[in-house]
């Protein structure tokens, strides 16, 4: 796995930090369609475990509290030192009322992924829009792709789910979001863009093969900014 991330513990990072939280605070009310899609897919995911390992949740801006309270305890790992405080602001009152134990740990999951999944062997695992951000923390594209794609092999005997960016790029202000898709195969970036009617330059987040090849996926658009959209894939996996 990668060496220690230089952004671990930093307040400004390429994939989050203070700028991300400020943006989420002001933009979240425009993200209703995306947040609702996440809630629907997480409601469909029914792992048997009562403990949840959240890998890279940031402050949980797009996570539904109704999903979180299904668990007795939640352990979250994130490299952002602001994540725990804002996560507790977003969800802490509900979790406390429902007696859900929440703990946080400051770490980049890719620096100690094997150890983490061993430590929390009795937890279901959720990557809440983290894996697609790995490209901003690893300089070498091949290394980033290999580390992302290794996840499904390392978790072959676990219940896990992931929300991850597939593509991102600039769009015309006010352009309608593409219609959501539900598919059962890994679609390459260029074919995905064509299927969704996307034109222009799009960032490939190297997550084509995060999920096992024939896993069911839902593809949704997320208007992060008025003129910037992410294409997000959501899926869950049961042990093979």
GROMACS elastic network, one bead per residue, 0.5 to 0.9 nm:
[ bonds ]
;  ai    aj funct       b0    kb
    1   110     6  0.60160   500
    1   111     6  0.58975   500
    1   112     6  0.74869   500
    1   113     6  0.77686   500
    1   114     6  0.89296   500
    1   143     6  0.86927   500
    1   147     6  0.67610   500
    2     5     6  0.76065   500
    2   110     6  0.62587   500
    2   111     6  0.55686   500
    2   112     6  0.87515   500
    2   138     6  0.76010   500
    2   143     6  0.81800   500
    2   144     6  0.86232   500
    2   147     6  0.82041   500
    3     6     6  0.88166   500
    3   110     6  0.83861   500
    3   111     6  0.60192   500
    4     7     6  0.86410   500
    4     8     6  0.76616   500
    4   108     6  0.75780   500
    4   110     6  0.84848   500
    4   111     6  0.57875   500
    5     8     6  0.54559   500
    5    79     6  0.85430   500
    5   107     6  0.88145   500
    5   108     6  0.66720   500
    5   110     6  0.86452   500
    5   111     6  0.74761   500
    5   137     6  0.67694   500
    5   138     6  0.81914   500
    6     9     6  0.83351   500
    6    10     6  0.80756   500
    6   137     6  0.82689   500
    7    10     6  0.51265   500
    7    11     6  0.82347   500
    7    12     6  0.77413   500
    7    13     6  0.59629   500
    7    14     6  0.84356   500
    7    79     6  0.73951   500
    7    80     6  0.82668   500
    7   108     6  0.88637   500
    7   137     6  0.77749   500
    8    11     6  0.88476   500
    8    13     6  0.85710   500
    8    78     6  0.84292   500
    8    80     6  0.65814   500
    8    81     6  0.81387   500
    8   106     6  0.76244   500
    8   107     6  0.65643   500
    8   108     6  0.64575   500
    9    78     6  0.89337   500
    9    79     6  0.55452   500
    9    80     6  0.54484   500
    9    81     6  0.52238   500
    9    82     6  0.86404   500
    9   106     6  0.70465   500
    9   107     6  0.79442   500
   10    13     6  0.65480   500
   10    17     6  0.72414   500
   10    79     6  0.77351   500
   10    80     6  0.64217   500
   10    81     6  0.68506   500
   11    16     6  0.83539   500
   11    18     6  0.56734   500
   11    19     6  0.85969   500
   11    80     6  0.67141   500
   11    81     6  0.68002   500
   11    82     6  0.72335   500
   12    15     6  0.85065   500
   12    16     6  0.67831   500
   12    18     6  0.57484   500
   12    19     6  0.68979   500
   12    20     6  0.86616   500
   12    80     6  0.85681   500
   13    16     6  0.53257   500
   13    17     6  0.54416   500
   13    18     6  0.81748   500
   13    19     6  0.84500   500
   13    20     6  0.88842   500
   13    80     6  0.83750   500
   13   136     6  0.87007   500
   13   137     6  0.87899   500
   14    17     6  0.79992   500
   14   133     6  0.84892   500
   14   136     6  0.59344   500
   14   137     6  0.75608   500
   15    20     6  0.75989   500
   15   130     6  0.89010   500
   15   133     6  0.59606   500
   15   134     6  0.83243   500
   15   136     6  0.65091   500
   15   137     6  0.81700   500
   16    19     6  0.65681   500
   16    21     6  0.72949   500
   16    58     6  0.77733   500
   16    80     6  0.75928   500
   17    20     6  0.54443   500
   17    21     6  0.64694   500
   17    22     6  0.88383   500
   17    58     6  0.84141   500
   17    80     6  0.60491   500
   17    81     6  0.80996   500
   17    82     6  0.71431   500
   17    83     6  0.81093   500
   18    21     6  0.52318   500
   18    22     6  0.61957   500
   18    23     6  0.85752   500
   18    80     6  0.89008   500
   18    82     6  0.76056   500
   19    22     6  0.52116   500
   19    23     6  0.61203   500
   19    24     6  0.85782   500
   20    23     6  0.50912   500
   20    24     6  0.60452   500
   20    25     6  0.85500   500
   21    24     6  0.50304   500
   21    25     6  0.60548   500
   21    26     6  0.87610   500
   21    58     6  0.87793   500
   21    59     6  0.77691   500
   21    61     6  0.84555   500
   21    82     6  0.86844   500
   21    83     6  0.87713   500
   21    86     6  0.83629   500
   22    25     6  0.51853   500
   22    26     6  0.65934   500
   22    27     6  0.85997   500
   23    26     6  0.54250   500
   23    27     6  0.58121   500
   23    28     6  0.79765   500
   23   224     6  0.89278   500
   23   225     6  0.87641   500
   24    27     6  0.50478   500
   24    28     6  0.51875   500
   24    29     6  0.87172   500
   24    61     6  0.68921   500
   24   224     6  0.87471   500
   25    28     6  0.59372   500
   25    29     6  0.83808   500
   25    61     6  0.83241   500
   26    29     6  0.72395   500
   26    30     6  0.86548   500
   27    30     6  0.55454   500
   27    31     6  0.69069   500
   27   224     6  0.76012   500
   27   225     6  0.74430   500
   28    31     6  0.51264   500
   28    32     6  0.73478   500
   28    35     6  0.88035   500
   28    61     6  0.75176   500
   28    62     6  0.80393   500
   28   224     6  0.87639   500
   29    32     6  0.62541   500
   30    33     6  0.80482   500
   30   223     6  0.79552   500
   30   224     6  0.84710   500
   30   225     6  0.88138   500
   31    34     6  0.54505   500
   31    35     6  0.60958   500
   31    36     6  0.85365   500
   31    62     6  0.83498   500
   31   222     6  0.69890   500
   31   223     6  0.68725   500
   31   224     6  0.73701   500
   32    35     6  0.51217   500
   32    36     6  0.59416   500
   32    37     6  0.85118   500
   33    36     6  0.51881   500
   33    37     6  0.62280   500
   33    38     6  0.87686   500
   33   221     6  0.85938   500
   33   222     6  0.77769   500
   34    37     6  0.50618   500
   34    38     6  0.62937   500
   34    39     6  0.86730   500
   34    62     6  0.80248   500
   34   220     6  0.71126   500
   34   221     6  0.69484   500
   34   222     6  0.55643   500
   34   223     6  0.81434   500
   35    38     6  0.51155   500
   35    39     6  0.62375   500
   35    40     6  0.87457   500
   35    61     6  0.88124   500
   35    62     6  0.54036   500
   35    63     6  0.71910   500
   35    64     6  0.77168   500
   35   222     6  0.88353   500
   36    39     6  0.50185   500
   36    40     6  0.62433   500
   36    41     6  0.87582   500
   36    62     6  0.88162   500
   36    64     6  0.85765   500
   37    40     6  0.51548   500
   37    41     6  0.63344   500
   37    42     6  0.86468   500
   37   218     6  0.88011   500
   37   220     6  0.74850   500
   37   234     6  0.90000   500
   38    41     6  0.52801   500
   38    42     6  0.61167   500
   38    43     6  0.85177   500
   38    62     6  0.74923   500
   38    63     6  0.72685   500
   38    64     6  0.79776   500
   38   163     6  0.79050   500
   38   234     6  0.75413   500
   39    42     6  0.52019   500
   39    43     6  0.60557   500
   39    44     6  0.86964   500
   39    62     6  0.86256   500
   39    63     6  0.72172   500
   39    64     6  0.59984   500
   39    66     6  0.83852   500
   39    67     6  0.73919   500
   40    43     6  0.51690   500
   40    44     6  0.64837   500
   41    44     6  0.50986   500
   41    45     6  0.65829   500
   41   218     6  0.79703   500
   41   234     6  0.70954   500
   41   235     6  0.74835   500
   41   236     6  0.86113   500
   42    45     6  0.50584   500
   42    46     6  0.80268   500
   42    64     6  0.86540   500
   42    67     6  0.67376   500
   42   161     6  0.84022   500
   42   234     6  0.88304   500
   42   235     6  0.87646   500
   42   236     6  0.85794   500
   43    46     6  0.72281   500
   43    66     6  0.87984   500
   43    67     6  0.67970   500
   44   236     6  0.89180   500
   45   160     6  0.89077   500
   45   161     6  0.77822   500
   45   235     6  0.85847   500
   45   236     6  0.65805   500
   45   237     6  0.87504   500
   46    49     6  0.86981   500
   47    50     6  0.81149   500
   47   124     6  0.65300   500
   47   159     6  0.60805   500
   47   160     6  0.78641   500
   47   238     6  0.78790   500
   48   124     6  0.79152   500
   48   159     6  0.82065   500
   49    52     6  0.74036   500
   49    71     6  0.79001   500
   49   122     6  0.70017   500
   49   123     6  0.60150   500
   49   124     6  0.57787   500
   49   159     6  0.83526   500
   50    70     6  0.73784   500
   50    72     6  0.54786   500
   50    73     6  0.70495   500
   50    74     6  0.89036   500
   50   122     6  0.87072   500
   50   123     6  0.72595   500
   50   124     6  0.77163   500
   51    71     6  0.55365   500
   51    72     6  0.58505   500
   51    73     6  0.50304   500
   51    74     6  0.59207   500
   51    75     6  0.80304   500
   51   120     6  0.88887   500
   51   122     6  0.70955   500
   51   124     6  0.62499   500
   51   125     6  0.87423   500
   52    68     6  0.84498   500
   52    71     6  0.65624   500
   52    72     6  0.81965   500
   52    73     6  0.64294   500
   52    75     6  0.63643   500
   52    76     6  0.82960   500
   52   120     6  0.87694   500
   52   122     6  0.86279   500
   52   123     6  0.50016   500
   52   125     6  0.58022   500
   52   126     6  0.73509   500
   53    73     6  0.87629   500
   53    74     6  0.59322   500
   53    75     6  0.50160   500
   53    76     6  0.58866   500
   53    77     6  0.78235   500
   53   117     6  0.87657   500
   53   120     6  0.71946   500
   53   123     6  0.58126   500
   53   124     6  0.60496   500
   53   126     6  0.62984   500
   53   127     6  0.85917   500
   54    57     6  0.59995   500
   54    74     6  0.70759   500
   54    75     6  0.61214   500
   54    77     6  0.62558   500
   54    78     6  0.85319   500
   54   124     6  0.86444   500
   54   125     6  0.60825   500
   54   126     6  0.51143   500
   54   127     6  0.61558   500
   54   128     6  0.71551   500
   55    58     6  0.88421   500
   55    75     6  0.85487   500
   55    76     6  0.59969   500
   55    77     6  0.51239   500
   55    78     6  0.66277   500
   55   108     6  0.87410   500
   55   109     6  0.67267   500
   55   125     6  0.73097   500
   55   126     6  0.61921   500
   55   127     6  0.50213   500
   55   128     6  0.69319   500
   55   130     6  0.73214   500
   56    76     6  0.72198   500
   56    77     6  0.56876   500
   56    79     6  0.74782   500
   56    80     6  0.87767   500
   56   107     6  0.89160   500
   56   108     6  0.77931   500
   56   109     6  0.73904   500
   56   126     6  0.86924   500
   56   127     6  0.62776   500
   56   128     6  0.64047   500
   56   129     6  0.74261   500
   56   130     6  0.52969   500
   56   131     6  0.82028   500
   57    60     6  0.54551   500
   57    61     6  0.85226   500
   57    63     6  0.84522   500
   57    76     6  0.69522   500
   57    77     6  0.73320   500
   57    78     6  0.65522   500
   57    83     6  0.78192   500
   57    87     6  0.84935   500
   57   126     6  0.85619   500
   57   127     6  0.70356   500
   57   128     6  0.52404   500
   57   129     6  0.71965   500
   57   130     6  0.70319   500
   58    61     6  0.76957   500
   58    76     6  0.88948   500
   58    77     6  0.86059   500
   58    78     6  0.62443   500
   58    79     6  0.82300   500
   58    80     6  0.67610   500
   58    82     6  0.80973   500
   58    84     6  0.76123   500
   58    86     6  0.84229   500
   58    87     6  0.72288   500
   58   128     6  0.83231   500
   58   129     6  0.89594   500
   58   130     6  0.84918   500
   59    62     6  0.85782   500
   59    63     6  0.88481   500
   59    80     6  0.89503   500
   59    82     6  0.77607   500
   59    84     6  0.64669   500
   59    85     6  0.77275   500
   59    86     6  0.52705   500
   59    88     6  0.77589   500
   59    89     6  0.85023   500
   59    90     6  0.73080   500
   59    91     6  0.88956   500
   60    63     6  0.50630   500
   60    64     6  0.80892   500
   60    83     6  0.81765   500
   60    86     6  0.81867   500
   60    87     6  0.56230   500
   60    88     6  0.89650   500
   60    90     6  0.71556   500
   60    91     6  0.78499   500
   60   128     6  0.79254   500
   61    64     6  0.83847   500
   61    86     6  0.88414   500
   61    87     6  0.76365   500
   61    90     6  0.71623   500
   62   128     6  0.84487   500
   63    66     6  0.86909   500
   63    67     6  0.75833   500
   63    68     6  0.79205   500
   63   128     6  0.76976   500
   64    67     6  0.54803   500
   64    68     6  0.67921   500
   64    91     6  0.85485   500
   65    69     6  0.62076   500
   65    70     6  0.89206   500
   65    90     6  0.85344   500
   65    91     6  0.61159   500
   65    94     6  0.70473   500
   65    95     6  0.77046   500
   66    69     6  0.55298   500
   66    70     6  0.70175   500
   66    94     6  0.88045   500
   67    70     6  0.56697   500
   67    71     6  0.80511   500
   68    71     6  0.60739   500
   68    72     6  0.89188   500
   68    73     6  0.89670   500
   68    74     6  0.79198   500
   68    91     6  0.85116   500
   68    95     6  0.75453   500
   68   100     6  0.83064   500
   69    72     6  0.73262   500
   69    73     6  0.87232   500
   69    94     6  0.76846   500
   69    95     6  0.61231   500
   69    98     6  0.65801   500
   69    99     6  0.84289   500
   69   100     6  0.64612   500
   70   100     6  0.85553   500
   71    74     6  0.69196   500
   71   100     6  0.66668   500
   71   101     6  0.87231   500
   72    98     6  0.87370   500
   72    99     6  0.73263   500
   72   101     6  0.64598   500
   72   102     6  0.89652   500
   73    99     6  0.85740   500
   73   100     6  0.52258   500
   73   102     6  0.59373   500
   73   103     6  0.81798   500
   74   100     6  0.72650   500
   74   101     6  0.61232   500
   74   103     6  0.64128   500
   74   104     6  0.84988   500
   74   123     6  0.87025   500
   75   101     6  0.82715   500
   75   102     6  0.59350   500
   75   104     6  0.58299   500
   75   105     6  0.77183   500
   75   120     6  0.87568   500
   75   123     6  0.89538   500
   76    84     6  0.84082   500
   76   102     6  0.76410   500
   76   103     6  0.62168   500
   76   105     6  0.62186   500
   76   106     6  0.86619   500
   77   103     6  0.87645   500
   77   104     6  0.58903   500
   77   106     6  0.59882   500
   77   107     6  0.59241   500
   77   108     6  0.72804   500
   77   109     6  0.68704   500
   78    81     6  0.77896   500
   78    83     6  0.70113   500
   78    84     6  0.83353   500
   78   104     6  0.76375   500
   78   105     6  0.64859   500
   78   106     6  0.52907   500
   78   107     6  0.53512   500
   78   108     6  0.60302   500
   78   109     6  0.73317   500
   79    82     6  0.89331   500
   79    83     6  0.80943   500
   79   105     6  0.81517   500
   79   106     6  0.50697   500
   79   108     6  0.50554   500
   79   109     6  0.81132   500
   80    83     6  0.53564   500
   80    84     6  0.81349   500
   80   106     6  0.69253   500
   80   107     6  0.81480   500
   80   108     6  0.88231   500
   81    84     6  0.69840   500
   81    85     6  0.81934   500
   81   106     6  0.67165   500
   82    85     6  0.57015   500
   82    86     6  0.63811   500
   82    87     6  0.84852   500
   83    86     6  0.54631   500
   83    87     6  0.57868   500
   83    88     6  0.84600   500
   83   104     6  0.87167   500
   83   106     6  0.89854   500
   84    87     6  0.50242   500
   84    88     6  0.60726   500
   84    89     6  0.85522   500
   84   103     6  0.84888   500
   84   104     6  0.62690   500
   84   105     6  0.84683   500
   84   106     6  0.89037   500
   85    88     6  0.53188   500
   85    89     6  0.63784   500
   85    90     6  0.88757   500
   86    90     6  0.61621   500
   86    91     6  0.85596   500
   87    90     6  0.50566   500
   87    91     6  0.59600   500
   87    92     6  0.69805   500
   88    91     6  0.51887   500
   88    93     6  0.73570   500
   88    95     6  0.86796   500
   88   102     6  0.87032   500
   89    92     6  0.57569   500
   89    93     6  0.74630   500
   90    93     6  0.79037   500
   90    94     6  0.87969   500
   91    94     6  0.56765   500
   91    95     6  0.62080   500
   91    96     6  0.86497   500
   92    95     6  0.50629   500
   92    96     6  0.59202   500
   92    97     6  0.84349   500
   92   102     6  0.82016   500
   93    96     6  0.51827   500
   93    97     6  0.61350   500
   93    98     6  0.86678   500
   94    97     6  0.50807   500
   94    98     6  0.62209   500
   94    99     6  0.85164   500
   94   100     6  0.85406   500
   95    98     6  0.51511   500
   95    99     6  0.59915   500
   95   101     6  0.72914   500
   95   102     6  0.77249   500
   96   100     6  0.59056   500
   96   101     6  0.73823   500
   96   102     6  0.86147   500
   97   100     6  0.77647   500
  107   110     6  0.86371   500
  107   111     6  0.77890   500
  107   112     6  0.82671   500
  108   111     6  0.57728   500
  108   112     6  0.74610   500
  108   113     6  0.84868   500
  109   112     6  0.56599   500
  109   113     6  0.51787   500
  109   114     6  0.89431   500
  109   116     6  0.76007   500
  110   113     6  0.50479   500
  110   114     6  0.84695   500
  110   134     6  0.88048   500
  110   147     6  0.77594   500
  111   114     6  0.87253   500
  112   115     6  0.54479   500
  112   116     6  0.61769   500
  112   117     6  0.88631   500
  113   116     6  0.51191   500
  113   117     6  0.63209   500
  113   118     6  0.86386   500
  113   151     6  0.89473   500
  114   117     6  0.54857   500
  114   118     6  0.63188   500
  114   119     6  0.87003   500
  114   154     6  0.78097   500
  115   118     6  0.51508   500
  115   119     6  0.60827   500
  115   120     6  0.86567   500
  116   119     6  0.50686   500
  116   120     6  0.61651   500
  116   121     6  0.83117   500
  117   120     6  0.52259   500
  117   121     6  0.57110   500
  117   122     6  0.89535   500
  117   123     6  0.85063   500
  117   125     6  0.86901   500
  117   154     6  0.86345   500
  117   155     6  0.82147   500
  118   121     6  0.50459   500
  118   122     6  0.88060   500
  119   122     6  0.84555   500
  120   123     6  0.55283   500
  120   124     6  0.85978   500
  121   124     6  0.83492   500
  121   158     6  0.83740   500
  122   158     6  0.89061   500
  123   158     6  0.85078   500
  123   159     6  0.81773   500
  124   158     6  0.70807   500
  124   159     6  0.53146   500
  124   160     6  0.57166   500
  124   161     6  0.83890   500
  125   158     6  0.78674   500
  125   159     6  0.65254   500
  125   161     6  0.63986   500
  125   162     6  0.84250   500
  126   159     6  0.88757   500
  126   160     6  0.56672   500
  126   162     6  0.56515   500
  126   163     6  0.80248   500
  126   236     6  0.87122   500
  127   130     6  0.57848   500
  127   131     6  0.68642   500
  127   160     6  0.80578   500
  127   161     6  0.63811   500
  127   163     6  0.61159   500
  127   164     6  0.76708   500
  128   131     6  0.81750   500
  128   161     6  0.83181   500
  128   162     6  0.60387   500
  128   163     6  0.51241   500
  128   164     6  0.71316   500
  129   132     6  0.66760   500
  129   133     6  0.76097   500
  129   162     6  0.69641   500
  129   165     6  0.66915   500
  129   232     6  0.83777   500
  130   133     6  0.54375   500
  130   134     6  0.70594   500
  130   162     6  0.82980   500
  130   163     6  0.74357   500
  130   164     6  0.62482   500
  130   165     6  0.81733   500
  131   134     6  0.54936   500
  131   135     6  0.84009   500
  131   148     6  0.66227   500
  131   162     6  0.79973   500
  131   163     6  0.79711   500
  131   164     6  0.57565   500
  131   165     6  0.75734   500
  131   205     6  0.84680   500
  131   206     6  0.89342   500
  131   207     6  0.73248   500
  131   210     6  0.82908   500
  132   135     6  0.67757   500
  132   136     6  0.87613   500
  132   148     6  0.83038   500
  132   163     6  0.86166   500
  132   164     6  0.51280   500
  132   166     6  0.67574   500
  132   167     6  0.87966   500
  132   204     6  0.88470   500
  132   205     6  0.51254   500
  132   206     6  0.68907   500
  132   207     6  0.61154   500
  133   136     6  0.57892   500
  133   137     6  0.74489   500
  133   164     6  0.80992   500
  133   165     6  0.75179   500
  133   205     6  0.71301   500
  134   137     6  0.53267   500
  134   138     6  0.65561   500
  134   144     6  0.65595   500
  134   145     6  0.87340   500
  134   147     6  0.88516   500
  134   148     6  0.76672   500
  134   205     6  0.80191   500
  134   206     6  0.87926   500
  135   138     6  0.55975   500
  135   139     6  0.73819   500
  135   140     6  0.83339   500
  135   141     6  0.69932   500
  135   144     6  0.59211   500
  135   145     6  0.80282   500
  135   205     6  0.65149   500
  135   206     6  0.75160   500
  136   139     6  0.73698   500
  137   144     6  0.83436   500
  138   141     6  0.71656   500
  138   143     6  0.72927   500
  138   144     6  0.58650   500
  139   143     6  0.81509   500
  139   144     6  0.78128   500
  140   143     6  0.53859   500
  140   144     6  0.63337   500
  140   145     6  0.87960   500
  141   144     6  0.51128   500
  141   145     6  0.61665   500
  141   146     6  0.86341   500
  141   206     6  0.84128   500
  142   145     6  0.51501   500
  142   146     6  0.61517   500
  142   147     6  0.86012   500
  143   146     6  0.52014   500
  143   147     6  0.61527   500
  143   148     6  0.85714   500
  144   147     6  0.52659   500
  144   148     6  0.61646   500
  144   149     6  0.86025   500
  144   206     6  0.77692   500
  145   148     6  0.51701   500
  145   149     6  0.60492   500
  145   150     6  0.84881   500
  145   205     6  0.87728   500
  145   206     6  0.56954   500
  145   207     6  0.74735   500
  145   209     6  0.89357   500
  146   149     6  0.51557   500
  146   150     6  0.59838   500
  146   151     6  0.89325   500
  147   150     6  0.51739   500
  147   151     6  0.69262   500
  148   151     6  0.57648   500
  148   152     6  0.83859   500
  148   206     6  0.76427   500
  148   207     6  0.68582   500
  148   209     6  0.81179   500
  148   210     6  0.62925   500
  149   152     6  0.64374   500
  149   153     6  0.77655   500
  149   206     6  0.86124   500
  149   207     6  0.73794   500
  149   208     6  0.84769   500
  149   209     6  0.58214   500
  149   210     6  0.51220   500
  149   211     6  0.80288   500
  150   153     6  0.53664   500
  150   154     6  0.62954   500
  150   155     6  0.86777   500
  150   210     6  0.78887   500
  151   154     6  0.52269   500
  151   155     6  0.61032   500
  151   156     6  0.84830   500
  151   210     6  0.68351   500
  151   211     6  0.83768   500
  152   155     6  0.51270   500
  152   156     6  0.58657   500
  152   209     6  0.85493   500
  152   210     6  0.63285   500
  152   211     6  0.61092   500
  152   212     6  0.64624   500
  152   237     6  0.87734   500
  153   156     6  0.51439   500
  153   157     6  0.86454   500
  153   212     6  0.86207   500
  154   157     6  0.79161   500
  154   158     6  0.86590   500
  155   158     6  0.51252   500
  155   159     6  0.77066   500
  155   160     6  0.74999   500
  155   237     6  0.89759   500
  155   239     6  0.79242   500
  156   159     6  0.83531   500
  156   237     6  0.85111   500
  156   238     6  0.80900   500
  156   239     6  0.57201   500
  156   240     6  0.60356   500
  157   238     6  0.76025   500
  157   240     6  0.59984   500
  158   237     6  0.78144   500
  158   238     6  0.64359   500
  158   239     6  0.50354   500
  158   240     6  0.82503   500
  159   236     6  0.77176   500
  159   237     6  0.58231   500
  159   239     6  0.58626   500
  160   235     6  0.88181   500
  160   236     6  0.57808   500
  160   237     6  0.53601   500
  160   238     6  0.67638   500
  160   239     6  0.85538   500
  161   211     6  0.87471   500
  161   234     6  0.76404   500
  161   235     6  0.57183   500
  161   237     6  0.59543   500
  161   238     6  0.87579   500
  162   210     6  0.84389   500
  162   211     6  0.81791   500
  162   233     6  0.79512   500
  162   234     6  0.58109   500
  162   235     6  0.57152   500
  162   236     6  0.62980   500
  162   237     6  0.87271   500
  163   232     6  0.68921   500
  163   233     6  0.58598   500
  163   235     6  0.68307   500
  163   236     6  0.88805   500
  164   205     6  0.85786   500
  164   207     6  0.72607   500
  164   210     6  0.87164   500
  164   231     6  0.86606   500
  164   232     6  0.55691   500
  164   233     6  0.54685   500
  164   234     6  0.65854   500
  165   168     6  0.73727   500
  165   204     6  0.85328   500
  165   205     6  0.62033   500
  165   206     6  0.86895   500
  165   207     6  0.71679   500
  165   230     6  0.64199   500
  165   231     6  0.59187   500
  165   233     6  0.62505   500
  165   234     6  0.89216   500
  166   189     6  0.74182   500
  166   192     6  0.89268   500
  166   203     6  0.81997   500
  166   204     6  0.61903   500
  166   205     6  0.52415   500
  166   206     6  0.69628   500
  166   207     6  0.57790   500
  166   208     6  0.68068   500
  166   219     6  0.88464   500
  166   230     6  0.74034   500
  166   231     6  0.55445   500
  166   232     6  0.54822   500
  166   233     6  0.63839   500
  167   189     6  0.72982   500
  167   192     6  0.88193   500
  167   193     6  0.81038   500
  167   202     6  0.60205   500
  167   203     6  0.53031   500
  167   205     6  0.58771   500
  167   206     6  0.86057   500
  167   207     6  0.88972   500
  167   229     6  0.83558   500
  167   230     6  0.57403   500
  167   231     6  0.50498   500
  167   232     6  0.72025   500
  168   201     6  0.87233   500
  168   202     6  0.54660   500
  168   203     6  0.51131   500
  168   204     6  0.71073   500
  168   205     6  0.78485   500
  168   228     6  0.73238   500
  168   229     6  0.56187   500
  168   231     6  0.60673   500
  168   232     6  0.87196   500
  169   200     6  0.81239   500
  169   201     6  0.64739   500
  169   203     6  0.61763   500
  169   227     6  0.85148   500
  169   228     6  0.56733   500
  169   229     6  0.56561   500
  169   230     6  0.66690   500
  169   231     6  0.88148   500
  170   200     6  0.81056   500
  170   201     6  0.76897   500
  170   202     6  0.76851   500
  170   227     6  0.56474   500
  170   229     6  0.63263   500
  170   230     6  0.89900   500
  171   174     6  0.84213   500
  171   175     6  0.69315   500
  171   198     6  0.88934   500
  171   199     6  0.89142   500
  171   200     6  0.87077   500
  171   226     6  0.80884   500
  171   228     6  0.55164   500
  171   229     6  0.65513   500
  172   175     6  0.54810   500
  172   226     6  0.81012   500
  172   227     6  0.56281   500
  172   228     6  0.81537   500
  173   176     6  0.89972   500
  173   225     6  0.89388   500
  173   226     6  0.55132   500
  173   228     6  0.82972   500
  174   177     6  0.89075   500
  174   226     6  0.68462   500
  174   227     6  0.76200   500
  175   226     6  0.87820   500
  175   227     6  0.83609   500
  176   179     6  0.88296   500
  177   180     6  0.86208   500
  177   220     6  0.83937   500
  177   221     6  0.57479   500
  177   222     6  0.75243   500
  177   223     6  0.74413   500
  177   229     6  0.83707   500
  178   181     6  0.88610   500
  178   196     6  0.59963   500
  178   197     6  0.76548   500
  178   198     6  0.86493   500
  178   220     6  0.74424   500
  178   221     6  0.61623   500
  178   231     6  0.89944   500
  179   196     6  0.76309   500
  179   219     6  0.86635   500
  179   220     6  0.72051   500
  179   221     6  0.77104   500
  180   196     6  0.88858   500
  180   218     6  0.69791   500
  180   219     6  0.54886   500
  180   221     6  0.70597   500
  181   196     6  0.88637   500
  181   217     6  0.80202   500
  181   218     6  0.55821   500
  181   220     6  0.67592   500
  182   216     6  0.70733   500
  182   217     6  0.56285   500
  182   219     6  0.63141   500
  183   186     6  0.82650   500
  183   187     6  0.88040   500
  183   214     6  0.88912   500
  183   215     6  0.82923   500
  183   216     6  0.57305   500
  183   217     6  0.52967   500
  183   218     6  0.64437   500
  183   219     6  0.78956   500
  184   213     6  0.78468   500
  184   214     6  0.52578   500
  184   215     6  0.54710   500
  184   217     6  0.60477   500
  184   218     6  0.88367   500
  185   212     6  0.85461   500
  185   213     6  0.56106   500
  185   215     6  0.64184   500
  185   216     6  0.69766   500
  185   217     6  0.75613   500
  186   208     6  0.60029   500
  186   209     6  0.63418   500
  186   210     6  0.88120   500
  186   211     6  0.78452   500
  186   212     6  0.81098   500
  186   213     6  0.55357   500
  186   214     6  0.71046   500
  186   215     6  0.80817   500
  186   217     6  0.84690   500
  187   190     6  0.83436   500
  187   191     6  0.64002   500
  187   192     6  0.58634   500
  187   208     6  0.65893   500
  187   209     6  0.86568   500
  188   191     6  0.54414   500
  188   192     6  0.60563   500
  188   193     6  0.86818   500
  188   208     6  0.61846   500
  188   209     6  0.88732   500
  189   192     6  0.50150   500
  189   193     6  0.61188   500
  189   194     6  0.85804   500
  189   202     6  0.89191   500
  189   204     6  0.66436   500
  189   206     6  0.86387   500
  189   208     6  0.71289   500
  190   193     6  0.51592   500
  190   194     6  0.62124   500
  190   195     6  0.86063   500
  191   194     6  0.50163   500
  191   195     6  0.60175   500
  191   196     6  0.85800   500
  192   195     6  0.50677   500
  192   196     6  0.62340   500
  192   197     6  0.85627   500
  192   198     6  0.85194   500
  193   196     6  0.52301   500
  193   197     6  0.60931   500
  193   199     6  0.73261   500
  193   202     6  0.82758   500
  194   197     6  0.50091   500
  194   198     6  0.59207   500
  194   199     6  0.77406   500
  195   198     6  0.77349   500
  198   201     6  0.89169   500
  198   202     6  0.84906   500
  199   202     6  0.81012   500
  203   206     6  0.89589   500
  204   207     6  0.78372   500
  204   208     6  0.87654   500
  205   208     6  0.80522   500
  206   209     6  0.78067   500
  206   210     6  0.84391   500
  207   210     6  0.51923   500
  207   211     6  0.83235   500
  207   233     6  0.88120   500
  208   211     6  0.78124   500
  209   212     6  0.68044   500
  209   213     6  0.68397   500
  210   213     6  0.85334   500
  211   214     6  0.80717   500
  211   215     6  0.63748   500
  211   216     6  0.88169   500
  211   217     6  0.85598   500
  211   235     6  0.73368   500
  211   236     6  0.79018   500
  211   237     6  0.75591   500
  212   215     6  0.55211   500
  212   237     6  0.78689   500
  213   216     6  0.88606   500
  214   217     6  0.88812   500
  215   235     6  0.72003   500
  215   236     6  0.75757   500
  215   237     6  0.71239   500
  216   234     6  0.86514   500
  216   235     6  0.62294   500
  216   236     6  0.76602   500
  216   237     6  0.87627   500
  217   233     6  0.63674   500
  217   234     6  0.56165   500
  217   236     6  0.79385   500
  218   232     6  0.81445   500
  218   233     6  0.56485   500
  218   234     6  0.52062   500
  218   235     6  0.65531   500
  219   231     6  0.68539   500
  219   232     6  0.56629   500
  219   234     6  0.65576   500
  220   230     6  0.84363   500
  220   231     6  0.58543   500
  220   232     6  0.53492   500
  220   233     6  0.65650   500
  220   234     6  0.81635   500
  221   229     6  0.67864   500
  221   230     6  0.59139   500
  221   232     6  0.61603   500
  221   233     6  0.89699   500
  222   225     6  0.87029   500
  222   228     6  0.86576   500
  222   229     6  0.55605   500
  222   230     6  0.50864   500
  222   231     6  0.62258   500
  222   232     6  0.70026   500
  223   226     6  0.63576   500
  223   227     6  0.75114   500
  223   228     6  0.60742   500
  223   230     6  0.64132   500
  223   231     6  0.87696   500
  224   227     6  0.80048   500
  224   228     6  0.58213   500
  224   229     6  0.54897   500
  224   230     6  0.66919   500
  225   229     6  0.67590   500
  226   229     6  0.79417   500
  237   240     6  0.86183   500
